[in-house]
Amino acid sequence: MTKTATLALETTAEPQAVWRIVSEPKRLPEWASAFTDTAERQADGRWRLSKHGQAFVVRVVTHAPSRAIDFLRPLPSGGEGGAYVRVVDRPGGGSVVIMTAPDPAGGAARILEEELSALIRLAEATSLA
């Protein structure tokens, strides 16, 4: 069984501000730079991402009412797996952003913190604009 890492960060940014960014896969390089350098929509609706020149394809599944988005890659076993992001209301205002990603070698928590922090900075800057 592959290990995962999960991290939740709070922000004063409203959930819809965070959702607008996270639900646009073309914006992945802005906040998930450890994951991808480029994001390009393919004709079949999937996304072609690349990191250090290595291309891979993900299927992006969104559920706007619950502000959930899954970035799914084919697995050698035949299924799919990847990163899962949820944006929920924070009591008293703002939001909580939760992300779960594979962590087979350990160390993913630091990357999740960097990525979610970058996402939050973008959302907070958008909220102030």
Contacts in CASP RR format, 6 or more apart in sequence:
PFRMAT RR
TARGET T0000
AUTHOR 0000-0000-0000
METHOD contacts of the structure
MODEL  1
MTKTATLALETTAEPQAVWRIVSEPKRLPEWASAFTDTAERQADGRWRLS
KHGQAFVVRVVTHAPSRAIDFLRPLPSGGEGGAYVRVVDRPGGGSVVIMT
APDPAGGAARILEEELSALIRLAEATSLA
2 102 0 8 1.000
2 103 0 8 1.000
2 104 0 8 1.000
3 102 0 8 1.000
3 103 0 8 1.000
3 104 0 8 1.000
3 106 0 8 1.000
4 100 0 8 1.000
4 101 0 8 1.000
4 102 0 8 1.000
4 103 0 8 1.000
4 108 0 8 1.000
5 100 0 8 1.000
5 101 0 8 1.000
5 102 0 8 1.000
5 103 0 8 1.000
5 106 0 8 1.000
5 107 0 8 1.000
5 108 0 8 1.000
5 109 0 8 1.000
5 112 0 8 1.000
6 98 0 8 1.000
6 99 0 8 1.000
6 100 0 8 1.000
6 112 0 8 1.000
7 98 0 8 1.000
7 99 0 8 1.000
7 109 0 8 1.000
7 112 0 8 1.000
7 113 0 8 1.000
7 116 0 8 1.000
8 96 0 8 1.000
8 97 0 8 1.000
8 98 0 8 1.000
8 99 0 8 1.000
9 96 0 8 1.000
9 97 0 8 1.000
9 113 0 8 1.000
9 116 0 8 1.000
9 117 0 8 1.000
9 120 0 8 1.000
10 90 0 8 1.000
10 94 0 8 1.000
10 95 0 8 1.000
10 96 0 8 1.000
11 18 0 8 1.000
11 90 0 8 1.000
11 94 0 8 1.000
11 95 0 8 1.000
11 96 0 8 1.000
11 97 0 8 1.000
11 120 0 8 1.000
11 123 0 8 1.000
11 124 0 8 1.000
12 93 0 8 1.000
12 94 0 8 1.000
12 124 0 8 1.000
12 127 0 8 1.000
13 94 0 8 1.000
13 95 0 8 1.000
13 120 0 8 1.000
13 123 0 8 1.000
13 124 0 8 1.000
13 126 0 8 1.000
13 127 0 8 1.000
14 93 0 8 1.000
14 94 0 8 1.000
14 95 0 8 1.000
14 127 0 8 1.000
15 67 0 8 1.000
15 87 0 8 1.000
15 88 0 8 1.000
15 89 0 8 1.000
15 94 0 8 1.000
15 95 0 8 1.000
17 95 0 8 1.000
17 123 0 8 1.000
17 124 0 8 1.000
17 126 0 8 1.000
17 127 0 8 1.000
18 67 0 8 1.000
18 87 0 8 1.000
18 95 0 8 1.000
18 97 0 8 1.000
18 119 0 8 1.000
18 120 0 8 1.000
18 123 0 8 1.000
19 64 0 8 1.000
19 67 0 8 1.000
19 87 0 8 1.000
20 123 0 8 1.000
20 126 0 8 1.000
21 27 0 8 1.000
21 30 0 8 1.000
21 31 0 8 1.000
21 119 0 8 1.000
21 122 0 8 1.000
21 123 0 8 1.000
21 126 0 8 1.000
22 31 0 8 1.000
22 69 0 8 1.000
22 85 0 8 1.000
22 87 0 8 1.000
22 97 0 8 1.000
22 119 0 8 1.000
23 62 0 8 1.000
23 64 0 8 1.000
23 67 0 8 1.000
23 69 0 8 1.000
25 39 0 8 1.000
25 41 0 8 1.000
25 47 0 8 1.000
25 58 0 8 1.000
25 60 0 8 1.000
25 71 0 8 1.000
26 39 0 8 1.000
26 40 0 8 1.000
26 41 0 8 1.000
27 39 0 8 1.000
27 122 0 8 1.000
28 35 0 8 1.000
28 36 0 8 1.000
28 39 0 8 1.000
28 49 0 8 1.000
29 36 0 8 1.000
29 37 0 8 1.000
29 38 0 8 1.000
29 39 0 8 1.000
30 118 0 8 1.000
30 122 0 8 1.000
31 115 0 8 1.000
31 118 0 8 1.000
31 119 0 8 1.000
31 122 0 8 1.000
32 115 0 8 1.000
32 118 0 8 1.000
32 119 0 8 1.000
33 115 0 8 1.000
33 118 0 8 1.000
34 111 0 8 1.000
34 114 0 8 1.000
34 115 0 8 1.000
35 49 0 8 1.000
35 51 0 8 1.000
35 83 0 8 1.000
35 115 0 8 1.000
36 49 0 8 1.000
36 50 0 8 1.000
36 51 0 8 1.000
37 50 0 8 1.000
37 51 0 8 1.000
37 52 0 8 1.000
37 53 0 8 1.000
38 48 0 8 1.000
38 49 0 8 1.000
38 50 0 8 1.000
39 47 0 8 1.000
39 48 0 8 1.000
39 49 0 8 1.000
40 47 0 8 1.000
40 48 0 8 1.000
40 49 0 8 1.000
41 47 0 8 1.000
41 48 0 8 1.000
42 48 0 8 1.000
42 57 0 8 1.000
46 57 0 8 1.000
46 58 0 8 1.000
46 59 0 8 1.000
46 60 0 8 1.000
47 57 0 8 1.000
47 58 0 8 1.000
47 59 0 8 1.000
47 60 0 8 1.000
48 55 0 8 1.000
48 56 0 8 1.000
48 57 0 8 1.000
49 55 0 8 1.000
49 56 0 8 1.000
49 57 0 8 1.000
49 58 0 8 1.000
50 56 0 8 1.000
56 73 0 8 1.000
57 73 0 8 1.000
57 74 0 8 1.000
58 71 0 8 1.000
58 72 0 8 1.000
58 73 0 8 1.000
58 82 0 8 1.000
59 71 0 8 1.000
59 72 0 8 1.000
59 73 0 8 1.000
59 80 0 8 1.000
60 69 0 8 1.000
60 70 0 8 1.000
60 71 0 8 1.000
60 72 0 8 1.000
61 69 0 8 1.000
61 70 0 8 1.000
61 72 0 8 1.000
62 68 0 8 1.000
62 69 0 8 1.000
62 70 0 8 1.000
63 69 0 8 1.000
66 86 0 8 1.000
67 86 0 8 1.000
67 87 0 8 1.000
67 88 0 8 1.000
68 84 0 8 1.000
68 85 0 8 1.000
68 86 0 8 1.000
68 87 0 8 1.000
69 84 0 8 1.000
69 85 0 8 1.000
70 81 0 8 1.000
70 82 0 8 1.000
70 83 0 8 1.000
70 84 0 8 1.000
70 85 0 8 1.000
71 82 0 8 1.000
71 83 0 8 1.000
71 84 0 8 1.000
71 85 0 8 1.000
72 80 0 8 1.000
72 81 0 8 1.000
72 82 0 8 1.000
73 80 0 8 1.000
73 81 0 8 1.000
73 82 0 8 1.000
74 80 0 8 1.000
75 81 0 8 1.000
81 102 0 8 1.000
82 101 0 8 1.000
82 102 0 8 1.000
83 99 0 8 1.000
83 100 0 8 1.000
83 101 0 8 1.000
83 102 0 8 1.000
84 99 0 8 1.000
84 100 0 8 1.000
84 101 0 8 1.000
85 97 0 8 1.000
85 98 0 8 1.000
85 99 0 8 1.000
86 97 0 8 1.000
86 98 0 8 1.000
86 99 0 8 1.000
87 95 0 8 1.000
87 96 0 8 1.000
87 97 0 8 1.000
87 98 0 8 1.000
88 95 0 8 1.000
88 96 0 8 1.000
88 98 0 8 1.000
89 95 0 8 1.000
89 96 0 8 1.000
90 96 0 8 1.000
97 116 0 8 1.000
97 119 0 8 1.000
97 120 0 8 1.000
99 112 0 8 1.000
99 115 0 8 1.000
99 116 0 8 1.000
101 108 0 8 1.000
101 111 0 8 1.000
101 112 0 8 1.000
102 108 0 8 1.000
103 109 0 8 1.000
END
